[in-house]
Amino acid sequence: MTTIINVEVISKDIIKPSTPTPDHLQHYQFSLLDQFSPSFYQPFIYFYSSAPDDHDHKLGSNDVTNSLKASLSEVLTRYYPLAGCLKETYVDCNTNGDTGGDGGGGVLFLEAQVSCQLSEILENPLPSEFINKFLPDFSFGVANLVLAVQVNFFKCGGVAVGVRMSHKISDALSLVTFINNWAATARGDGDSVRPEFVSATLFPPKDGINIKGLEEEKNIAFKRFVFTSSKIAALKEKYASKTSIENKPPTRVEALSCFLWSCYAASTEMNKGPEKLYMWINPVNVRKRIDPPLQDDSFGNLGAPSMCIISSEGDTGEGSTYGLTSKLREAISKINNDFLKRLKDGIFEHSNSEEKTKAKRTDGEELGNFYCSSFCRFPIYEADFGRGKPTWVAIGSLPYKNLLVLMDTKDGDGIEVWVQLTEEDMAKFEADQELLNYASPTLSCP
């Protein structure tokens, strides 16, 4: 039985830094990587159960809200671009103007009441049916803001903190690190928060860059599949003899990526028609690949896309997963310091340019795209705002197809895979027996 969930926004505010942003910081320039980044808002939701030893949480929504607002205002003095307004090539960080997206910026802060218990969601987490209700809606009279927050209060005293941050100036690790530092500030441990803003210095912007954003789609299905540690180990073992490269067996992410692609290709019967070619796009964190390495607190879009061509025929099936794993690993290996040096000089070249040209020449059809982002090993479950670490962290849906996002389960051993496909493809994919032998689409959260 599906729970009917109503989420009612009861208040709206604009949060600004607790002290004005200095004049010399009021123009935050996009980097080259920002210029190449899509302009959608990254959606994360952190769910917190009520604290059994603190009955005030059930009636203390005002205290929770006030604490979150005060700490957000304080941490924004360090993360000043997040309180600005997005312009064509920069962020206007002057927060002294009028409230609103076209005025003095700030962070949209919504408070909402939820009609159900948090346990009803954790026991039956069907993301496509409710998840985006916990995220802020930018239709609340603002425009061009970088960051928005919605704090949702459940009947039981549980809380969900929904965050949207513009991908135009931030990658997922920057968002996660910001939330952790906001949480540290809320519990009084935020003195050490000192993010570095070096992206535009390392990768200066170029004139004339005009990147076409991702094309929004209708009728997109959004599903969550959970792979337990034992199932991941079984997949790694299954593919180990066929995918060991340089005497290194496949990683968890490599094994899952190849498995999911093979299930998608098989379930949609791609291999029964003319061969189709896809571009597999995987963002790579460059913080530790650049010389000298950057700190995790380095803020911005500090990832570069690795790309490789995959086929509906040659890279599917158990016996051919070696080819896909090899391609994925080779493409990622090319995001090295030499590549980054060229990028610093404004030379943006995809590691697969020759293969892409060959594919177009051979096939004649436009390549399909498949996007895979791994947030595994990100410190997602460290965000303690003073009421404990999150019970569950989820992502929201986006209006794009052929998207996979991998995240660790709370125990760090399993992996949750968030899948976005067209409704037609999803109906086939989620019914694939090979997929269901390893994944659970309905496993409850901790």
FILO-596034 format. One record per residue (C-alpha): residue number from 0; residue in one letter; x, y, z. Coordinates in Angstrom, 2 decimals. Each point is the difference from the previous one (the first is absolute). Example, Ala and Ser with C-alpha at 12.3 -4.5 7.8 and 13.67 -1.06 7.14 Angstrom:
VEXMI   num   residu        c1        c2        c3
VEXMI     0        A     12.30     -4.50      7.80
VEXMI     1        S      1.37      3.44     -0.66
***
This chain:
VEXMI   num   residu        c1        c2        c3
VEXMI     0        M      0.00      0.00      0.00
VEXMI     1        T      1.47      3.35     -1.08
VEXMI     2        T      0.09      2.71      2.64
VEXMI     3        I     -1.61      3.29     -1.05
VEXMI     4        I      2.46      2.73      0.92
VEXMI     5        N     -0.90      3.66      0.20
VEXMI     6        V      2.77      2.54      0.50
VEXMI     7        E     -1.22      3.52      0.73
VEXMI     8        V      2.39      2.96     -0.06
VEXMI     9        I     -0.88      2.23      2.96
VEXMI    10        S      2.71      2.65     -0.11
VEXMI    11        K      2.53      1.59     -2.34
VEXMI    12        D      3.08      2.01      0.83
VEXMI    13        I      3.18      1.23     -1.66
VEXMI    14        I      3.16     -0.69      2.02
VEXMI    15        K      3.02      2.23     -0.53
VEXMI    16        P      3.51     -0.16      1.44
VEXMI    17        S      0.22      1.15      3.61
VEXMI    18        T      2.54      2.63     -1.09
VEXMI    19        P      0.03      1.81     -3.38
VEXMI    20        T      2.20     -1.47     -2.70
VEXMI    21        P      3.11      2.21     -0.45
VEXMI    22        D      0.17      2.10     -3.14
VEXMI    23        H      2.94     -1.93     -1.47
VEXMI    24        L     -2.01     -3.28      0.17
VEXMI    25        Q     -3.20      1.22     -1.60
VEXMI    26        H      0.86     -1.32     -3.48
VEXMI    27        Y      0.49     -3.78     -0.10
VEXMI    28        Q      1.30     -0.94     -3.44
VEXMI    29        F     -0.97     -3.25     -1.70
VEXMI    30        S      2.89     -2.34     -0.80
VEXMI    31        L      0.41     -1.86     -3.27
VEXMI    32        L     -1.48     -3.09      1.67
VEXMI    33        D     -2.95      2.09      1.20
VEXMI    34        Q     -0.55      1.13     -3.57
VEXMI    35        F     -0.21     -3.61     -1.13
VEXMI    36        S     -2.28     -0.99      2.87
VEXMI    37        P     -3.76     -0.43     -0.50
VEXMI    38        S     -2.24      2.51      1.74
VEXMI    39        F     -2.38     -2.26      1.93
VEXMI    40        Y     -0.29     -0.06      3.80
VEXMI    41        Q      1.47     -2.98      1.83
VEXMI    42        P     -2.64     -1.47      2.36
VEXMI    43        F      0.87     -1.68      3.32
VEXMI    44        I     -2.36     -0.90      2.89
VEXMI    45        Y      1.26     -0.88      3.49
VEXMI    46        F     -2.49     -1.87      2.22
VEXMI    47        Y      0.38      0.14      3.81
VEXMI    48        S     -2.00     -2.12      2.42
VEXMI    49        S     -1.30      1.60      3.18
VEXMI    50        A      2.32     -0.27      2.97
VEXMI    51        P     -1.51     -2.39      2.59
VEXMI    52        D      1.83      1.70      2.87
VEXMI    53        D     -1.23      3.49     -0.88
VEXMI    54        H     -3.76      0.42      0.11
VEXMI    55        D      0.33      3.68     -0.92
VEXMI    56        H      0.75     -0.94     -3.59
VEXMI    57        K     -3.60     -0.99     -0.48
VEXMI    58        L     -1.24      3.49      0.89
VEXMI    59        G      3.13      1.99     -0.68
VEXMI    60        S     -0.19      0.63     -3.73
VEXMI    61        N      0.58      3.72      0.62
VEXMI    62        D      3.21     -0.76      1.87
VEXMI    63        V      1.19     -2.28     -2.79
VEXMI    64        T     -0.84      2.58     -2.66
VEXMI    65        N      1.65      2.84      1.89
VEXMI    66        S      3.17     -2.05      0.52
VEXMI    67        L      0.17     -0.95     -3.68
VEXMI    68        K     -0.58      3.59     -1.11
VEXMI    69        A      2.60      1.46      2.38
VEXMI    70        S      2.67     -2.54     -0.90
VEXMI    71        L     -0.76      0.35     -3.72
VEXMI    72        S      0.41      3.77      0.27
VEXMI    73        E      3.32     -0.49      1.78
VEXMI    74        V      1.43     -2.59     -2.40
VEXMI    75        L     -0.98      2.16     -2.99
VEXMI    76        T      2.62      2.53      1.06
VEXMI    77        R      2.56     -2.66     -0.98
VEXMI    78        Y     -1.96     -1.40     -2.96
VEXMI    79        Y     -0.85      3.47     -1.29
VEXMI    80        P     -0.73     -1.00     -3.67
VEXMI    81        L     -2.94     -2.11      1.19
VEXMI    82        A     -1.83      3.14      1.12
VEXMI    83        G      0.42      1.68     -3.38
VEXMI    84        C     -1.97      0.24     -3.24
VEXMI    85        L      0.95     -1.89     -3.12
VEXMI    86        K      0.93      2.15     -2.97
VEXMI    87        E      1.12     -1.07     -3.46
VEXMI    88        T      3.70     -0.36      0.82
VEXMI    89        Y      0.26      0.58      3.74
VEXMI    90        V     -1.82      0.11      3.34
VEXMI    91        D     -0.97      3.41      1.35
VEXMI    92        C      0.80     -0.28      3.70
VEXMI    93        N     -1.27      3.42      1.03
VEXMI    94        T     -2.53     -0.97      2.66
VEXMI    95        N     -0.83      3.52      1.07
VEXMI    96        G     -2.81      0.61     -2.50
VEXMI    97        D     -3.69     -0.80      0.15
VEXMI    98        T     -1.17     -3.52      0.72
VEXMI    99        G     -0.60     -2.17     -3.04
VEXMI   100        G      1.76     -1.70     -2.85
VEXMI   101        D      0.56      3.20     -1.94
VEXMI   102        G      0.96      2.04      3.06
VEXMI   103        G      2.37     -0.76      2.82
VEXMI   104        G      0.08     -3.77     -0.21
VEXMI   105        G     -0.04     -2.18      3.05
VEXMI   106        V     -1.13     -3.58      0.56
VEXMI   107        L     -3.65     -0.97     -0.38
VEXMI   108        F     -1.08     -1.68      3.26
VEXMI   109        L     -3.37     -1.77      0.15
VEXMI   110        E     -1.64     -1.73      2.94
VEXMI   111        A     -2.56     -2.75     -0.63
VEXMI   112        Q     -2.25     -2.38      1.89
VEXMI   113        V     -0.36     -3.64     -1.07
VEXMI   114        S     -3.23     -1.92      0.45
VEXMI   115        C      1.55     -3.34      0.93
VEXMI   116        Q      2.52     -1.67      2.28
VEXMI   117        L      3.60     -0.26     -1.16
VEXMI   118        S     -0.15     -3.77      0.57
VEXMI   119        E     -2.64     -0.30     -2.74
VEXMI   120        I      2.55      1.27     -2.51
VEXMI   121        L      2.99     -1.95      1.31
VEXMI   122        E     -1.96     -3.26     -0.11
VEXMI   123        N     -1.18      0.53     -3.57
VEXMI   124        P      2.41      2.34     -1.81
VEXMI   125        L     -1.47      0.37     -3.48
VEXMI   126        P      1.78      3.13     -1.22
VEXMI   127        S     -1.97      0.73     -3.15
VEXMI   128        E     -3.17      0.38      2.04
VEXMI   129        F      1.10      2.51      2.63
VEXMI   130        I      3.64      0.95      0.15
VEXMI   131        N     -0.08      3.40     -1.72
VEXMI   132        K     -2.68      1.25      2.40
VEXMI   133        F      2.75      0.46      2.58
VEXMI   134        L      2.06      2.28     -2.25
VEXMI   135        P     -0.37      3.79     -0.32
VEXMI   136        D     -1.96      1.33     -2.95
VEXMI   137        F      1.51      3.06     -1.68
VEXMI   138        S     -3.45      1.23     -1.02
VEXMI   139        F     -0.31      1.73      3.39
VEXMI   140        G      0.66      3.45     -1.45
VEXMI   141        V      3.78     -0.21     -0.46
VEXMI   142        A      2.29     -0.51     -2.97
VEXMI   143        N      3.65     -0.72     -0.71
VEXMI   144        L      0.91     -0.92      3.57
VEXMI   145        V      2.86     -2.44      0.50
VEXMI   146        L     -1.38     -1.89      2.99
VEXMI   147        A     -3.40     -0.87      1.47
VEXMI   148        V     -0.99     -1.98      3.10
VEXMI   149        Q     -3.25     -1.57      1.17
VEXMI   150        V     -0.33     -1.32      3.56
VEXMI   151        N     -2.80     -2.56      0.30
VEXMI   152        F     -1.54     -0.98      3.35
VEXMI   153        F     -1.72     -3.39      0.42
VEXMI   154        K     -2.72     -0.75      2.54
VEXMI   155        C      2.38     -2.20      1.99
VEXMI   156        G      2.61      2.72      0.45
VEXMI   157        G      2.16     -1.23     -2.87
VEXMI   158        V      1.53      2.57     -2.32
VEXMI   159        A      1.03      0.00     -3.66
VEXMI   160        V      2.38      2.69     -1.25
VEXMI   161        G     -0.33      0.40     -3.77
VEXMI   162        V      2.72      1.94     -1.83
VEXMI   163        R      0.34      1.17     -3.59
VEXMI   164        M      3.30      1.52     -1.09
VEXMI   165        S      0.82      1.26     -3.47
VEXMI   166        H      2.29     -2.35     -1.93
VEXMI   167        K      1.22      3.09     -1.84
VEXMI   168        I      2.56      0.72      2.74
VEXMI   169        S      0.05     -3.20      2.05
VEXMI   170        D      0.59     -3.71     -0.44
VEXMI   171        A     -1.60     -2.60      2.27
VEXMI   172        L      3.01     -0.24      2.34
VEXMI   173        S     -0.09      3.77      0.55
VEXMI   174        L     -3.68     -0.24      0.87
VEXMI   175        V      0.57     -2.87      2.45
VEXMI   176        T      2.96      1.78      1.59
VEXMI   177        F     -2.02      3.19      0.39
VEXMI   178        I     -2.85     -1.86      1.71
VEXMI   179        N      2.48     -1.67      2.37
VEXMI   180        N      1.54      3.37      0.84
VEXMI   181        W     -3.44      1.56      0.48
VEXMI   182        A     -0.82     -2.87      2.37
VEXMI   183        A      3.27      0.51      1.89
VEXMI   184        T     -0.84      3.68      0.40
VEXMI   185        A     -3.48     -0.89      1.31
VEXMI   186        R      1.47     -2.19      2.75
VEXMI   187        G      2.72      2.53      0.87
VEXMI   188        D      2.95     -1.62     -1.76
VEXMI   189        G      0.22      2.28     -3.02
VEXMI   190        D      3.07      2.09      0.85
VEXMI   191        S      2.21     -2.13     -2.26
VEXMI   192        V     -2.20      0.51     -3.08
VEXMI   193        R      2.25      1.70     -2.53
VEXMI   194        P     -0.94     -0.99     -3.57
VEXMI   195        E      2.40      0.84     -2.81
VEXMI   196        F     -1.30      1.69     -3.16
VEXMI   197        V      2.71     -0.77     -2.53
VEXMI   198        S     -1.94     -1.35     -2.95
VEXMI   199        A      0.15      3.12     -2.19
VEXMI   200        T      3.68      0.48      0.84
VEXMI   201        L      0.91     -3.56     -0.96
VEXMI   202        F     -2.30     -0.14     -3.04
VEXMI   203        P     -0.52      3.55     -1.30
VEXMI   204        P     -3.18      0.59     -2.03
VEXMI   205        K      0.10      0.41     -3.77
VEXMI   206        D     -1.97      2.41     -2.12
VEXMI   207        G     -2.46     -1.44     -2.47
VEXMI   208        I     -0.79     -3.18      1.91
VEXMI   209        N     -3.62     -0.88     -0.70
VEXMI   210        I     -0.88     -3.45      1.28
VEXMI   211        K     -3.39     -1.44     -0.78
VEXMI   212        G     -1.61     -1.22      3.18
VEXMI   213        L     -1.59     -3.39      0.51
VEXMI   214        E     -3.30     -0.30     -1.80
VEXMI   215        E     -2.91     -0.32      2.39
VEXMI   216        E     -2.32     -2.93     -0.61
VEXMI   217        K     -3.55     -0.87      0.94
VEXMI   218        N     -1.29     -3.36      1.27
VEXMI   219        I      3.14     -0.86      1.95
VEXMI   220        A     -0.17     -2.82      2.55
VEXMI   221        F      2.17      0.18      3.13
VEXMI   222        K      0.78     -3.15      1.98
VEXMI   223        R      2.29     -1.11      2.83
VEXMI   224        F      1.74     -3.38      0.05
VEXMI   225        V      2.03     -1.25      2.95
VEXMI   226        F      2.97     -2.33     -0.33
VEXMI   227        T      1.07     -1.56      3.29
VEXMI   228        S      3.66     -0.65      0.74
VEXMI   229        S     -0.44     -3.73     -0.65
VEXMI   230        K     -1.57      0.62     -3.42
VEXMI   231        I      2.76      2.44     -0.94
VEXMI   232        A      2.62     -2.55      1.05
VEXMI   233        A     -1.76     -2.60     -2.16
VEXMI   234        L      0.06      2.33     -2.99
VEXMI   235        K      3.68      0.77      0.48
VEXMI   236        E      0.75     -3.72      0.18
VEXMI   237        K     -2.20     -0.72     -3.00
VEXMI   238        Y      1.94      2.42     -2.16
VEXMI   239        A      3.44     -0.34      1.59
VEXMI   240        S      1.41     -2.62     -2.35
VEXMI   241        K     -1.18      1.90     -3.05
VEXMI   242        T      0.63      3.58      1.04
VEXMI   243        S      3.31      0.03      1.85
VEXMI   244        I      2.07      2.77     -1.50
VEXMI   245        E      3.64      0.43      0.87
VEXMI   246        N     -0.56     -2.72      2.62
VEXMI   247        K     -2.64      2.17      1.67
VEXMI   248        P     -3.49     -1.45      0.35
VEXMI   249        P     -2.98      2.28     -0.62
VEXMI   250        T     -0.90      2.46      2.72
VEXMI   251        R     -3.48      0.11      1.50
VEXMI   252        V     -0.95      2.91     -2.25
VEXMI   253        E      1.51     -1.59     -3.13
VEXMI   254        A     -1.77     -3.31      0.56
VEXMI   255        L     -3.33      1.72      0.65
VEXMI   256        S      0.36      2.36     -2.96
VEXMI   257        C      0.64     -2.86     -2.39
VEXMI   258        F     -2.77     -2.12      1.50
VEXMI   259        L     -2.57      2.81     -0.24
VEXMI   260        W      0.94      0.73     -3.60
VEXMI   261        S     -0.33     -3.67     -0.95
VEXMI   262        C     -3.43     -0.16      1.68
VEXMI   263        Y     -1.13      3.16     -1.78
VEXMI   264        A      1.19     -1.22     -3.39
VEXMI   265        A     -1.54     -3.44      0.49
VEXMI   266        S     -3.32      1.16      1.44
VEXMI   267        T     -0.59      2.56     -2.76
VEXMI   268        E      1.07     -2.61     -2.60
VEXMI   269        M      2.54      2.36     -1.50
VEXMI   270        N      2.05     -2.95     -1.20
VEXMI   271        K     -2.87     -1.37     -2.14
VEXMI   272        G      0.00      2.94     -2.37
VEXMI   273        P      2.66      2.00     -1.85
VEXMI   274        E      3.05      0.72      2.14
VEXMI   275        K     -0.38      3.21      2.00
VEXMI   276        L      2.84      2.06      1.37
VEXMI   277        Y     -0.10      1.92      3.26
VEXMI   278        M      2.33      2.46      1.66
VEXMI   279        W      0.59     -1.04      3.61
VEXMI   280        I      0.72      3.19      1.97
VEXMI   281        N      1.48     -0.23      3.48
VEXMI   282        P      1.10      3.10      1.98
VEXMI   283        V      3.41     -0.37      1.64
VEXMI   284        N      1.05      1.94      3.11
VEXMI   285        V      3.28      1.76     -0.87
VEXMI   286        R      0.88      1.30      3.48
VEXMI   287        K      2.52     -2.79      0.63
VEXMI   288        R      1.04     -0.34     -3.65
VEXMI   289        I      1.37      3.50     -0.36
VEXMI   290        D      3.55      0.94      1.06
VEXMI   291        P      0.13      1.14      2.73
VEXMI   292        P     -3.15     -1.74      1.29
VEXMI   293        L     -2.90      2.06      1.33
VEXMI   294        Q     -1.82     -0.36      3.30
VEXMI   295        D     -3.48     -1.52      0.04
VEXMI   296        D     -1.24      3.40      1.24
VEXMI   297        S      1.00      1.54     -3.34
VEXMI   298        F     -3.30      1.31     -1.32
VEXMI   299        G     -1.28      0.03     -3.56
VEXMI   300        N     -0.43     -2.24     -3.00
VEXMI   301        L      3.23     -1.93      0.41
VEXMI   302        G     -0.89     -2.98     -2.10
VEXMI   303        A      0.68     -0.85     -3.63
VEXMI   304        P     -2.08     -2.39     -2.11
VEXMI   305        S      1.55     -3.28     -1.06
VEXMI   306        M     -1.64     -1.39     -3.12
VEXMI   307        C      0.04     -3.21     -1.97
VEXMI   308        I     -2.07     -1.56     -2.77
VEXMI   309        I     -2.03     -3.07      0.96
VEXMI   310        S     -2.01     -2.25     -2.26
VEXMI   311        S     -3.33     -1.75      0.28
VEXMI   312        E      1.70     -3.09     -1.39
VEXMI   313        G      3.70     -0.14      0.74
VEXMI   314        D     -0.10      1.01      3.66
VEXMI   315        T     -2.99     -1.94      1.31
VEXMI   316        G     -0.17     -3.43      1.55
VEXMI   317        E      2.12     -1.70      2.60
VEXMI   318        G      2.76     -0.98     -2.38
VEXMI   319        S      0.55      3.49     -1.38
VEXMI   320        T     -0.16      2.13      3.14
VEXMI   321        Y      3.81      0.03     -0.07
VEXMI   322        G     -0.20      2.34     -2.98
VEXMI   323        L     -2.20      2.51      1.78
VEXMI   324        T      1.98     -0.11      3.24
VEXMI   325        S      3.21      0.53     -1.93
VEXMI   326        K     -1.48      2.97     -1.84
VEXMI   327        L     -1.30      1.59      3.18
VEXMI   328        R      3.32     -0.38      1.77
VEXMI   329        E      2.00      1.24     -2.98
VEXMI   330        A     -2.21      3.08     -0.42
VEXMI   331        I      0.32      0.90      3.69
VEXMI   332        S      3.78     -0.52     -0.09
VEXMI   333        K      0.27      2.70     -2.68
VEXMI   334        I     -1.29      2.61      2.46
VEXMI   335        N      3.54      0.44      1.28
VEXMI   336        N      2.31      2.89      0.78
VEXMI   337        D      1.02      0.42     -3.66
VEXMI   338        F     -3.66      0.28     -0.97
VEXMI   339        L     -0.56      2.52      2.79
VEXMI   340        K      3.02      2.06     -1.07
VEXMI   341        R     -1.51      0.31     -3.47
VEXMI   342        L     -3.32      0.87      1.58
VEXMI   343        K      1.68      2.79      1.97
VEXMI   344        D      1.15      1.41     -3.33
VEXMI   345        G     -3.57     -0.07     -1.28
VEXMI   346        I      0.43     -3.10     -2.14
VEXMI   347        F     -3.07     -2.14      0.62
VEXMI   348        E      0.29     -3.30     -1.82
VEXMI   349        H     -1.98     -3.13      0.68
VEXMI   350        S      2.09     -3.11      0.46
VEXMI   351        N     -2.20     -1.83     -2.49
VEXMI   352        S      0.01      2.49     -2.87
VEXMI   353        E      1.45     -2.45     -2.56
VEXMI   354        E     -2.41     -2.74      1.03
VEXMI   355        K     -2.94      2.38     -0.12
VEXMI   356        T      0.91      1.14     -3.52
VEXMI   357        K      0.35     -3.61     -1.09
VEXMI   358        A     -3.35     -0.91      1.52
VEXMI   359        K     -1.79      2.80     -1.81
VEXMI   360        R      1.68     -0.90     -3.27
VEXMI   361        T     -0.87     -3.68      0.33
VEXMI   362        D     -3.55      0.25      1.28
VEXMI   363        G     -1.29      3.23     -1.46
VEXMI   364        E     -2.47      0.37      2.88
VEXMI   365        E      0.24      2.35      2.93
VEXMI   366        L      1.55     -1.57      3.08
VEXMI   367        G     -2.16     -0.63      3.00
VEXMI   368        N      1.27      1.12      3.39
VEXMI   369        F      0.12     -1.90      3.28
VEXMI   370        Y      1.04      1.89      3.14
VEXMI   371        C      1.41     -1.73      3.06
VEXMI   372        S      1.03      1.90      3.14
VEXMI   373        S      1.47     -1.75      3.02
VEXMI   374        F     -0.29      1.66      3.41
VEXMI   375        C      1.39     -3.08      1.71
VEXMI   376        R      2.48      0.79      2.81
VEXMI   377        F     -1.32      3.57      0.21
VEXMI   378        P     -0.54      0.96      3.68
VEXMI   379        I     -3.75      0.29     -0.56
VEXMI   380        Y     -1.07     -1.49      3.33
VEXMI   381        E      2.18      2.34      2.09
VEXMI   382        A     -2.49      2.90      0.05
VEXMI   383        D     -0.92      0.25      3.69
VEXMI   384        F     -1.90      3.24      0.71
VEXMI   385        G     -0.11     -0.81      3.72
VEXMI   386        R     -2.66     -2.70     -0.04
VEXMI   387        G      2.16     -2.84     -1.25
VEXMI   388        K      1.09     -1.19     -3.42
VEXMI   389        P     -2.62     -0.51     -2.70
VEXMI   390        T     -2.06     -3.15     -0.07
VEXMI   391        W     -0.15      0.11     -3.78
VEXMI   392        V      1.30      2.26     -2.76
VEXMI   393        A     -1.78      0.09     -3.34
VEXMI   394        I      0.27      1.92     -3.23
VEXMI   395        G     -2.81      1.63     -1.92
VEXMI   396        S     -1.00     -0.66     -3.57
VEXMI   397        L      1.00      2.07     -3.01
VEXMI   398        P     -1.74      0.28     -3.40
VEXMI   399        Y      2.69     -1.97     -1.82
VEXMI   400        K      0.21     -3.54     -1.35
VEXMI   401        N      2.77     -2.61      0.12
VEXMI   402        L      1.41      1.09      3.33
VEXMI   403        L      1.52     -2.17      2.74
VEXMI   404        V      1.12      1.25      3.41
VEXMI   405        L      1.80     -2.34      2.41
VEXMI   406        M      0.10      0.74      3.74
VEXMI   407        D      1.16     -1.99      3.01
VEXMI   408        T     -2.63     -1.35      2.35
VEXMI   409        K      0.22      1.30      3.55
VEXMI   410        D      2.16     -2.93      1.15
VEXMI   411        G      2.47      0.74     -2.82
VEXMI   412        D     -0.05     -3.57     -1.30
VEXMI   413        G     -2.94     -0.01     -2.39
VEXMI   414        I     -0.80      2.35     -2.88
VEXMI   415        E     -3.24      1.74     -0.90
VEXMI   416        V     -0.42      0.58     -3.72
VEXMI   417        W     -2.37      2.74     -1.10
VEXMI   418        V     -1.11     -0.56     -3.59
VEXMI   419        Q     -1.74      2.37     -2.39
VEXMI   420        L     -1.32     -1.39     -3.29
VEXMI   421        T     -2.93      0.65     -2.26
VEXMI   422        E     -3.15     -1.59      1.39
VEXMI   423        E      0.04     -2.53     -2.84
VEXMI   424        D      3.61     -1.05      0.64
VEXMI   425        M     -0.48     -0.07      3.78
VEXMI   426        A     -2.95     -2.36     -0.25
VEXMI   427        K      2.26     -2.49     -1.78
VEXMI   428        F      3.10      0.68      2.10
VEXMI   429        E     -1.63     -0.46      3.43
VEXMI   430        A     -1.54     -3.29     -1.16
VEXMI   431        D      3.31     -1.46     -1.17
VEXMI   432        Q      0.53     -3.26      1.86
VEXMI   433        E      3.78      0.25      0.00
VEXMI   434        L     -0.25      3.42      1.64
VEXMI   435        L     -2.44     -1.28      2.62
VEXMI   436        N      2.31     -2.90      0.81
VEXMI   437        Y      2.42      2.52      1.46
VEXMI   438        A     -1.95      3.17      0.86
VEXMI   439        S     -2.97      0.87      2.12
VEXMI   440        P     -2.20      2.89     -1.19
VEXMI   441        T     -1.99      0.18      3.26
VEXMI   442        L      2.48     -0.61      2.81
VEXMI   443        S     -0.85      2.19      2.99
VEXMI   444        C      2.41      2.59      1.34
VEXMI   445        P      1.82     -0.36      3.35
***
